[in-house]
Amino acid sequence: MSRFKIGNRIEDAIKHKNRRELEWALEYAQDRFKTAAMKQHEKSWRLIVKRIKEALDALPSENT
């Protein structure tokens, strides 16, 4: 999957507040943040992780 498709998938997860996709996006973004080689990339991925966490926090809790 290209980086553009992945970026769109992450944005769609945030926009549509899909829990499963947000959880995937969070894991992916955290992995990318850990492996970022440049400070600029770390900053970008840190902001994406923050947006995903905010979207997840805004979802109602699951009763399992």
N, C-alpha and C positions, 0 to 999 in steps of 0.2 A: 504494500500500500504506500502510495507516495506521501510525502510530508504534507502536501496540500489537502489530500483526502483525509489524512489524520487530523489536521487542523480543523477541517470542516466537521468531522465527526465529533470533535471535542466541543466546538461551538454549538452544534446541534444539540448535544447532550445538555449543555448549559441552558440553551434557549427553551428546549422542550421539557426540561427537568425530569429526565428519564433516569431513575435511580441506578439501574444496572449499567447504563452507559456512563453515568457520572462516576461510578465506582471504577469502571475500566479506565476512564480518562484520568482519574486521580492517580491510579497505579502507574499508568504510562507516563504522565507528566512528572511524577516523583522520580521515576527511573531516569528520565531524560535530564532532570535537574541534577541528579547525582553524577551523571556522566558528562555534563556540560564542560567543555574545555575552556571556554572564554567567559569572562565576567558578564559580558553583555548577554550571552545565552543563559547564564544562571539567572540573571535578572528577569528575563522574559519568562522562563519556566517557573520561577518563583511567583510571578504575577498570575500565571495561568493556574498554578496549584491553588493560589488564594481564591481565585474566582470559582474554581470547582468546589472547594470546601464551602464557600459561601452559598453556592447553589444547593449543595447537599444539606447544609444546616437549615436552609429554608424549607426543605421538604418535611412533611409530617412524618413522625417516627413510625416505624413498622411495628405492629403488634404480632409477634410470633410466639 
